[in-house]
Amino acid sequence: MADDRRRPVVPETHPDEVFHRRLLAQRVNSALPKDGSEAMLTPLRLSSFTVATLPDAELWEGAIAHVSDEAGGAVTAFSDGTDWRRVTDRAVVS
């Protein structure tokens, strides 16, 4: 069982982007086992956004997010550096 006390709390936004990304990386690292294997021990919770509140895709290239109100239902999306795209079919989130 994962130790919740070791997981850093990560706010959805932070004025210092470098600091915010460092916090996110710490959260991901806390979910990985310490023996060097690749398997995660706990689910990774994605930040949840509405289509209107997704951050600028250009600033978050390579990032993934949960979009709660995408047309057709909630979906995981990724930034390609230009647009946020659904992982299911690569269509632009709308």
ChimeraX attribute file (.defattr): number of C-alpha atoms within 10 A of each C-alpha:
attribute: neighborCount
match mode: 1-to-1
recipient: residues
	/A:1	5
	/A:2	12
	/A:3	8
	/A:4	9
	/A:5	7
	/A:6	11
	/A:7	15
	/A:8	14
	/A:9	12
	/A:10	16
	/A:11	10
	/A:12	11
	/A:13	11
	/A:14	11
	/A:15	7
	/A:16	8
	/A:17	12
	/A:18	10
	/A:19	11
	/A:20	16
	/A:21	14
	/A:22	12
	/A:23	17
	/A:24	19
	/A:25	13
	/A:26	16
	/A:27	18
	/A:28	17
	/A:29	13
	/A:30	20
	/A:31	18
	/A:32	18
	/A:33	14
	/A:34	9
	/A:35	6
	/A:36	7
	/A:37	8
	/A:38	9
	/A:39	9
	/A:40	13
	/A:41	12
	/A:42	13
	/A:43	9
	/A:44	12
	/A:45	10
	/A:46	13
	/A:47	15
	/A:48	18
	/A:49	17
	/A:50	15
	/A:51	16
	/A:52	10
	/A:53	9
	/A:54	18
	/A:55	15
	/A:56	13
	/A:57	17
	/A:58	13
	/A:59	12
	/A:60	18
	/A:61	15
	/A:62	12
	/A:63	13
	/A:64	19
	/A:65	21
	/A:66	20
	/A:67	26
	/A:68	14
	/A:69	16
	/A:70	18
	/A:71	11
	/A:72	7
	/A:73	8
	/A:74	15
	/A:75	18
	/A:76	18
	/A:77	24
	/A:78	22
	/A:79	24
	/A:80	17
	/A:81	14
	/A:82	13
	/A:83	17
	/A:84	29
	/A:85	21
	/A:86	22
	/A:87	15
	/A:88	9
	/A:89	8
	/A:90	12
	/A:91	12
	/A:92	15
	/A:93	20
	/A:94	14
